[in-house]
Amino acid sequence: MPAHTRLNAAALPVLAARGLPVPSYRRDQLPGVVHLGLGAFHRAHQALVCDALLARGDDRWGILGVAMRSTQLADALREQDGLYAVQIASEQGAGWHLCGAVWQTCVAQRERDAVVRAIAAPSTRWITLTVTEKAYGPALAELLVQGLSARRAAGLAGLTIASCDNLSGNGSKLEAMCQALVQEQEHKQEKKQDQGAALGRWMAGHCAFPNSMVDRIVPAATPARLAAAQTALGLNDQAALGTEAFWEWVIERRFADASDEDALAAVGVTVVDDVAPFEEAKLRLLNASHSALACLGAVLGLGTVDQCIAQNPVRQFVHEFITLDVGPQLRRPDVATYRDALLARFANPALAHSVHQIATDSSVKIPQRWVPSVLAGLARQQPMQRLAFCAAAWMRYLRGMDERGRVYQLNDPMADKLQALAQAHAGDAPASVAALGTMQNIWGGSLAQHQAWHTEVTQQLERINRQGIFGALAGLAIPATDLL
């Protein structure tokens, strides 16, 4: 088969004959899952869970993948009949998996009616979301409420609506947002008050919005990854991606169909009464460390996470950050084991996870990833040097130039404002902290006004300004024998 041939369903027999694992289940039925936020993370996480369920003979888990705005991926997958390859890398090596769980695709901005009809379709049982923290807003709620309203009007059963992102309390917040929109619509349209109130009651009584924690490192696709897929498959796969072997999905025991618990558990999903301990650990250890590594790596001029963690001062910083600062605050029982697994995952060179990808939307991520640990540390009166160093490294990162004088771009909703402030006060640590450390939308009200915290961040930024990242890290390090 020529290498330029596009991956699609017609190619499956040829791939199977070459010994490559291919989907063996039927893919010509109506999807049971509507996923909002089609992207790399979903396709390397929830879609592979659905793929495993389908492979067990449970045909209720085919996916309609909905891109919210961008058309490129949805259209590429449509041309490939929803098929794509995932390179899964571990210490033992890397292998390719062909996922067939995405049966249909569309774009919400372009095909809104199709999304609403899908939510209201008799075959649909679940809605999953990976829309990022900044996308939780009126547009998302309006789409969901419109679809759920149509579903109720058709007399159909409720759905499980599972947020699969890094927002703390994601399911509860999504449910509250949808209920608030229903109430707002009632007040604006008095003649429909009874209908609106009934919709709110129906959602509360028939739909489930479980909180969940999802964990897997999924770098953005690169030309090198697409080329590797073409070599492995002998086909052109425009949706190929790579990920690590580790994955975790912890979901609250709240389902519209209670039997889903056993189905999910059978393929490795952890179902619990309280997601919070796992959620806190992931946000405040993995995600927080990732954001710190992104800032350090960008300023040092390093391109990927594995290059960062290969630097002994950086690795020791992350080890101490987890062991001494954040880990003792958490309720997850296996923090030391989780820490060691994280360090090994960060060191995986096959992922080639870009620090600039991780640094994207930092102003939205910091409130979830760093602020809770800072507040808890202040309440416990524990040393704050490493957490303050993270904040200072972020302020240094915002200047948009690494220590070698190379310019890089910021990708953030507040990029222009943040970069202008950072550059205006470059070299002046007190002024930088006064400008960037007092933004309440990033740091919260109490921390934005906390003078002792500002003093610590200022000291760390002054050291970074004078000594560079490595020099400043040397002043933070403690002997390895003193680590817990």
C-alpha positions, -999 to +999 in steps of 0.1 A: +000+000+000+015+034-010+026+055+019+006+085+007-027+065+010-049+080+037-059+060+067-096+050+066-119+020+072-110+005+038-074+001+050-082-020+081-080-054+064-046-045+050-033-033+083-046-064+101-029-086+075+004-069+084-001-078+120-012-044+133-040-044+160-071-029+145-106-024+158-127-055+154-160-041+165-188-027+144-186+010+137-217+016+117-241+023+145-253+055+162-229+069+189-238+065+225-213+093+237-213+129+226-179+144+234-174+182+235-139+194+230-124+171+204-086+172+208-055+153+216-062+147+253-097+132+247-084+110+219-056+096+240-077+092+272-115+088+272-117+077+236-093+048+244-114+039+274-144+037+250-123+018+226-116-008+253-153-010+261-162-015+225-136-042+222-153-060+250-185-062+229-203-032+246-215-012+215-230+016+235-197+036+237-191+049+201-183+086+201-195+117+182-165+139+186-174+176+186-148+202+180-161+235+196-147+259+169-117+245+150-126+226+119-092+211+110-092+180+132-129+172+129-126+173+091-094+153+091-110+126+112-141+126+091-119+119+060-103+090+080-136+075+091-127+086+127-097+063+128-063+074+141-032+059+156-018+065+191+019+058+199+020+047+235+055+050+251+068+035+283+102+025+297+098-008+279+094+009+245+068+023+222+040+008+202+011+019+180-026+015+188-053+021+162-083+036+179-118+033+163-140+047+190-147+080+172-175+071+148-186+106+138-173+142+140-187+177+137-180+213+147-203+230+172-198+264+158-205+252+123-231+224+130-248+234+162-281+218+153-264+185+147-249+186+182-283+195+198-299+166+179-271+142+190-276+152+227-313+145+222-308+112+203-323+080+218-289+063+214-270+089+234-262+079+270-232+101+280-218+135+273-181+140+281-162+172+280-126+183+277-130+220+270-103+235+292-108+257+322-114+289+303-142+275+282-166+270+311-191+298+304-224+308+289-218+293+254-211+259+268-241+260+292-264+272+264-254+243+241-259+217+269-292+231+281-306+234+246-297+197+239-311+185+273-343+205+268-348+188+235-341+155+251-366+160+279-392+172+253-387+139+235-395+120+266-360+103+268-339+092+297-314+114+313-276+114+306-244+111+325-225+144+318-189+139+327-163+167+328-129+153+320-106+183+327-084+200+353-112+222+368-116+214+405-151+201+412-157+201+375-190+181+375-206+201+403-196+234+387-209+224+353-242+213+368-245+246+387-237+265+356-265+247+336-290+251+364-282+288+367-288+293+330-322+275+332-332+298+361-320+329+341-340+318+311-371+314+333-369+350+345-364+364+310-393+344+296-420+345+321-445+327+300-421+297+299-414+297+337-432+264+342-414+248+314-380+261+326-387+250+362-396+215+349-364+213+329-344+222+360-362+195+380-357+170+352-320+177+350-316+173+388-336+141+389-325+123+357-291+136+348-258+129+366-229+154+366-201+134+383-168+150+393-138+133+378-101+134+377-082+125+345-045+120+342-023+113+312+004+133+296-005+140+259+018+163+240+005+182+210+009+164+177+041+173+157+052+167+122+077+141+135+049+122+151+029+122+119+059+110+100+064+082+125+028+071+121+032+071+084+063+048+087+045+025+111+012+023+092+024+028+057-005+053+056-010+091+059-026+097+093-033+134+099-047+127+134-019+106+148-007+114+183+016+101+211+011+096+248+026+077+278+016+043+290+003+057+324-033+068+326-058+073+353-095+082+354-111+086+388-148+093+386-175+100+412-201+072+417-229+092+401-243+078+369-276+081+351-273+044+345-259+027+376-247-003+356-220+019+340-199+017+371-191-020+366-185-014+328-160+013+335-143-005+363-137-035+341-115-015+318-095+003+345-115+033+355-115+040+393-150+047+406-151+064+441-174+083+464-151+112+467-128+123+439-113+153+458-082+135+472-072+123+437-081+156+421-061+176+446-030+155+441-032+156+403-038+194+402-013+203+429+014+178+421+014+169+384-002+200+370+016+224+394+049+208+387+042+209+350+035+246+351+067+252+371+088+231+347+072+250+318+083+284+332+118+271+342+123+254+308+112+283+287+135+307+306+164+283+304+159+279+267+150+242+270+123+228+247+107+198+264+099+185+299+123+156+297+152+181+289+142+200+320+140+171+344+173+158+331+189+189+347+198+178+383+189+212+399+155+211+382+148+175+392+158+182+428+135+213+429+105+193+417+113+165+442+115+189+471+084+209+459+063+177+460+080+161+491+083+191+514+058+217+503+027+203+486+026+165+494+021+169+532-010+190+525-028+163+505-050+134+515-039+110+487-023+081+507+004+072+482+021+106+476+057+093+476+048+066+451+029+091+430+058+115+432+083+089+420+060+079+391+057+116+381+094+121+380+097+090+358+069+102+336+084+137+332+117+120+321+101+101+293+119+114+262+094+098+238+068+123+248+088+153+237+063+175+257+068+211+248+073+235+277+056+262+257+025+240+252+023+235+289+028+272+297-003+280+275-031+298+295-009+301+326-031+329+340-061+305+340-041+275+353-023+292+383-055+296+404-060+259+402-025+246+403-005+269+427-028+291+447-044+264+469-010+251+479+002+286+487-028+293+509-025+260+527+012+266+533+006+300+547-021+286+570+003+260+582+031+285+586+054+264+565+084+277+545+072+291+512+105+295+492+098+269+465+062+280+459+074+316+458+101+305+433+073+291+410+056+325+411+088+344+405+098+320+376+064+327+360+070+365+362+104+360+346+088+338+319+063+365+310+091+387+296+091+365+265+129+361+262+150+332+276+184+335+293+201+331+259+184+361+245+159+342+223+124+355+220+093+332+224+056+339+222+031+338+250-002+320+245-025+333+272-059+352+273-040+380+291-008+377+271-005+413+259-012+428+293+010+403+312+040+407+289+037+445+288+039+446+326+067+421+329+088+439+303+081+473+318+094+462+352+121+437+340+150+438+365+129+455+392+116+427+413+095+448+438+077+466+409+072+433+390+055+417+420+035+448+427+022+447+391+018+409+385+014+395+420-017+416+429-040+405+401-070+391+420-083+371+390-050+351+391-040+350+428-074+355+445-083+382+469-063+372+500-031+362+483-031+393+460-029+414+491-007+392+513+024+412+520+045+384+535+039+363+504+048+393+481+080+397+501+090+361+495+082+362+458+102+394+455+132+378+471+130+349+448+126+371+417+156+392+428+177+361+430+165+350+395+173+384+381+208+384+396+218+348+393+196+332+366+175+302+371+202+277+379+220+301+403+187+308+421+179+271+423+212+264+439+202+286+468+170+267+474+184+232+473+188+211+504+210+181+508+194+150+494+199+131+527+176+156+544+146+148+521+117+130+536 
